[in-house]
């Protein structure tokens, strides 16, 4: 894993929390009710980051870290490449999903 176990969790959750903050404070037209917006989107951001992390660590379940490896498990280099690809997919999709949610909350729910 690129940042280690806790660092990867922190990167994913932190990225999903930074998107609403950037949307609220940097977006050109701003958000009308900023406290409600941040409350809703930061809570959802933490949940989305945690779910993304759970998806990310899915391949570790059968890798043999805490016990015997399952038969047919891929070698270490291929496993590292798989984890790096999953990390990059998470770093692209999580902020995209969070930005779409922020836009929905800004345009539909808080009007």
N, C-alpha and C positions, 0 to 999 in steps of 0.2 A: 504494500500500500504506500502511496506516495507520501503521506504525512503521518503514517502510523495509524493506529486504531482510533485513538481519541482525537488526533488532529484531523482525520478525515471526517469524523462526526462533526467537529467544530467548524470545518470548512463548509460542509454542506448546510448545516443549520445556520451558520453565520451568513452565508450567501443568500439564503432565503429570507433572512431578517433584514439584510442590507437593501434588498430590492424595494420593500415598502418605504424604507426611510429615504432612499433616493427618489422614489416616486413622489413622496410627500413634500420633500424640501427642495429638490432640484428640478422637477418637472416644471416647464414654463408657466402653465396656467394655475398650478397649485391644486390643492384639495380643499373643498369648502369646509368640511368638518374634520379637522385633522386628528383630534383625539379619538373620535369614533373610528376613523379610518385606520389609524395606527393600532388601536386595540384589536380590531378584527384581523387585519392583515398580518400583524406580527405573530399572533396566536396561530393563525393558519400557516404562516411561514415556518414556525417551529415544528408543527405537525408534518408539513410537507418535507422539510429537511430530515426529520426522523424516519419517515416512510422511505425517502430516497436512500438513506443510509441502510435501512433494513434490506432494501432491494440490492444495494451494492454489496453487502456482506453475504448474500445468499450463497455464492459458490464456496464460501468457507465452511459450510455445513458438512460437506462430505470430503473435505480436503485432508482430514486426519490430524488436525491441529490439537484437538483435545482427546483423541483416541485413535483407533485403528482406521487407516484410510480405506475407503471403499475400493473394490477392484475396478480397474479401468480408469482411474483418476489420471489426468494429464500431468506431464512433467512440470517441474518448477518454473522453467522459463516460459512455457506456454501459459501456465497459470498466472504468472506475473503480467504477461501481456493481456490476458483476459481481464484481470483486475484493473489495469491501466485504462483499457478501453471502456470498461464500465464506469470508471471514475470520470473520464472525459464526457461520456454520455450524460452522466448525472450533472456535471458542471454546466452543460449546455441546456439540458431540459428543465432542471429545477428552477433556475431564474426565469426561463421563458414561461413556465407554468405560473410562477408567482407573479410575474408582470401581467399576464393575462387576467389573473384573479384580481390584482390591484385595479386594473382598468375596469373590470366588471363592477367592482365595489364602488369605484369613483363615479362611474356613469349611471349605474342602475340602482344600487342599494342605498346610496346616501343622498339622493336627490329629493 
